[in-house]
């Protein structure tokens, strides 16, 4: 739902359809973490550090209330 458009193509003139199956084929787990970090308003480093520390939910709530 969050990805509305991308620049991935299955052929030179045909854009790859946005679907869960195509995301799994085209993106690595690292890509998903980076996208999720960006959607949360955090850098990749901040996001992964807060995952490790167990503070991710708290930091995301703070980012949401800032907006």
C-alpha positions, 0 to 999 in steps of 0.5 A: 500500500505504501509503494505507489510507483517504482522504477523497476522494469521486467522489459525495456518498455514494461514496468514491473507490476507492484505486487508482494511477489515481485517485491520478494523477487526484486528486493532483498531483506536489506532493501525492505529494512531500508524502505521501512526505515525511510517510511518511519522517518529514521535513517537506516542506522537509527532504525537498525540500532533501535531494533537491536536496542528494543526501542523501535516502537517508542522512536516511531511513536516520537517521530509520528507525534513530531509531524 
